[in-house]
Amino acid sequence: MTGEGVPEPDGAHNLDDFASALVQLREYAGLPSYGELVRRIARIRAARGLPIGERAPGRVTVYECFQPGRRRVDVALVTDLVLALGLAEDEAARWSRVCRQLQGRTAGVVATRSTLPPPVPTFVGRADEMAALLAATGPVVIDGMAGSGKTQLALRAGQQLSDRGLIDLVLFANLRGHDPQRSAAAPAAVIDQFLQILKAPTASGASRTERFRQLVAGRRVLVVLDDAATADQVLPLLAPGRIWITSRRDLGRLKGAGRIQVPPLGGRDTLELLGAIAGPARFVDDAAAGDIVRLTGGLPLAVSLAGAQIARQQSWSLADHRDRLQLRRRQLRLDDGLTATLDVSYAGLARRTQAILRAAALHPGDQIGTAEIAVLAGTDTATARFELTVLQRENLVLRVGPDRHLLHDLVRAHATLQALEEDSATSRHGALNRLLDHYIRRCVTAMTALHPQHEADWHNLPTAPEDLGEQADHWLDGELLNILAAVRAAIECDQPERAVQLWVLVAWRLYHHGQHVDQLSMYDAVSLAAERCGNTQAAALIERNCGYAASRHGDDALARRHYHSALASFRTHQDRRNEAAVLNGLGGLDIYSGEPDRAIEHLTQAIRIQDQLGRRSTAALNNLAVAYFRTGRHDEAMQCYEQSIRLSNETGDLPMLRVALSNSSGLAISLGQLNRATELAT
């Protein structure tokens, strides 16, 4: 590609400018897709004679070359990328030279050694990961989030191999994949250093890699490549034998390599590590110890920093240290060492990926759906899913199910702080409002599909633009805890109307799932929200639903208070349907508190109103039958059951039909009407 108007790199002053020039070059070349660029690069490398496994870069890796916010770029990949975009060899060499100059020359200065650095003396846990690593005889990628102890796992396992006499040679290199000051180590420079350790003359080009592989083949060697940035950085360094690669990223494109993920430590191991650093006696029978374990999130770096602080401040109680950590968490302040580590991971992301991470951190729930993150970020679901895949590779987000994601507490705190610094308050509030509106629309759709008998509670709210279909039940159950968290967030962020609408929508789902404590625990907050926004109808629905919940929870006195409050409000609003529903609830309470006469009074009022509305309830008829039976009015009880059976058959209300048939057959037996009982039972 030559001619006037071809974008050039010479005006770039930094890597952001260089990425912008690459974007312009891709546009000039007709915007080939990232997948097409991967295929072109693979053909270029095949013509150069590279092995099959080293030809095709990752699609995401290619995509990231065009993104601003990068601290380092793979110069060799840039060269092939420019060739794939149609430039000639001499033009590609110029782009490569500019990229190398911008990136600095530190990539060629590599720290390698023929011994392993000593592991820390306070290593604990990791028995399963250690066993898997020691059993491996080929390449293994050890990945996990920043500060999870990947390097220490490799060093401790390597020490065990050495102590057992299973290796004769060690090669260790710090690849500086996430070094905040220096560029990532160039693979060619690492190989040169390894060849010097092996006392072999260096060669040129691809023969250096081949020479390295020949020298280690057949030897009992352990190669540790610490802190890898990308698969492309590691591929030329792979050789026969034990090659252990640590990385914050999932280097999934390293075919043939095993993978060991390093999760946070469990509670017992976290406590052991704290004790190893600060002294185990301090953690015996102290309730604050468990809180400290939770606040560190089991991340070894965070645990080590907290343990060191405890060791320094011997005059402080563990409760003092816990309070310090809690205060810092509320203020979104992390220990300096942890902040610096997470800063590097964050800075290494493309800006669009950073935005998705910040959006996910704003969600008030835990296990977050892709669609909900997309809503918060103001983008489409496909884009959010792609960026979340990048974050999973970076071990900043954990995939916990189909389209469901989890952030470690410390990553969330760091990303939330970035959101406070980079996104305006207006933007953040707008994101939360979009999420609340999204939940309201989807809940209307899901609840109408799953519980149409309660639709009158939300008939005036907007529905979702998409039909959830058979996914309604799965979506609602998956998001229910998040929706409750969203209600709390709406109240805290002065969105009482949205909070109340959302609460009224999910109250019935909580009731049918038996989550009565959840309803009752939030009563004060949601009823106050209804009062603040002047939604008296919603306030009455909240009282009614809490009456149902308290009744099911076994607190009859509380249920009665809620019912009477709701009854007064519904009568004020002339809401006859709900007035009858509450009277039926009161009648049920009367029956089970041993007051059948008062139950008959409440239930006959309820049925009278229902008849006026043309909506007689099988539940009220069944309750009235029980009340009549308790007062010895058996014939009237049987009449109520017979009416309930007819009505249930007409409406298809199978649960109430089963209740009426079962109770009426039992009543017939008690009256000696065996034929009638048999007829009802069959």
Sequence and secondary structure as in RCSB ss.txt:
>XXXX:A:sequence
MTGEGVPEPDGAHNLDDFASALVQLREYAGLPSYGELVRRIARIRAARGLPIGERAPGRVTVYECFQPGRRRVDV
ALVTDLVLALGLAEDEAARWSRVCRQLQGRTAGVVATRSTLPPPVPTFVGRADEMAALLAATGPVVIDGMAGSGK
TQLALRAGQQLSDRGLIDLVLFANLRGHDPQRSAAAPAAVIDQFLQILKAPTASGASRTERFRQLVAGRRVLVVL
DDAATADQVLPLLAPGRIWITSRRDLGRLKGAGRIQVPPLGGRDTLELLGAIAGPARFVDDAAAGDIVRLTGGLP
LAVSLAGAQIARQQSWSLADHRDRLQLRRRQLRLDDGLTATLDVSYAGLARRTQAILRAAALHPGDQIGTAEIAV
LAGTDTATARFELTVLQRENLVLRVGPDRHLLHDLVRAHATLQALEEDSATSRHGALNRLLDHYIRRCVTAMTAL
HPQHEADWHNLPTAPEDLGEQADHWLDGELLNILAAVRAAIECDQPERAVQLWVLVAWRLYHHGQHVDQLSMYDA
VSLAAERCGNTQAAALIERNCGYAASRHGDDALARRHYHSALASFRTHQDRRNEAAVLNGLGGLDIYSGEPDRAI
EHLTQAIRIQDQLGRRSTAALNNLAVAYFRTGRHDEAMQCYEQSIRLSNETGDLPMLRVALSNSSGLAISLGQLN
RATELAT
>XXXX:A:secstr
  STT   STT  SHHHHHHHHHHHHHHTT   HHHHHHHHHHHHHHTT  GGGT   HHHHHHHT SS S   H
HHHHHHHHHTT  HHHHHHHHHHHHHHH SGGG  EEESS     TT    HHHHHHHHH  S EEEE STTS H
HHHHHHHHHHHHHTT  SEEEEEE  TT SSS    HHHHHHHHHHHTT     THHHHHHHHHHHTTS EEEEE
EEE  HHHHGGG  SSEEEEEESS  TT TT EEEE     HHHHHHHHHHHH GGGGTT HHHHHHHHHHTT H
HHHHHHHHHHHH TTS HHHHHHHHHHHHHTT   HHHHHHHHHHHHTS HHHHHHHHHHHH SSSSEEHHHHHH
HHTS HHHHHHHHHHHHHTTSSEEEETTEEE  HHHHHHHHHHHHHHS HHHHHHHHHHHHHHHHHHHHHHHHHH
 GGGGGGTTTS   SS  GGGHHHHHHHHHHHHHHHHHHHHHTT HHHHHHHHHHHHHHHHHTT HHHHHHTHHH
HHHHHHHTT HHHHHHHHHHHHHHHHHHT HHHHHHHHHHHHHHHHHTT HHHHHHHHHHHHHHHHHTT HHHHH
HHHHHHHHHHHHHT   HHHHHHHHHHHHHTT HHHHHHHHHHHHHHHHHHT HHHHHHHHHHHHHHHHHTT HH
HHHHHH 
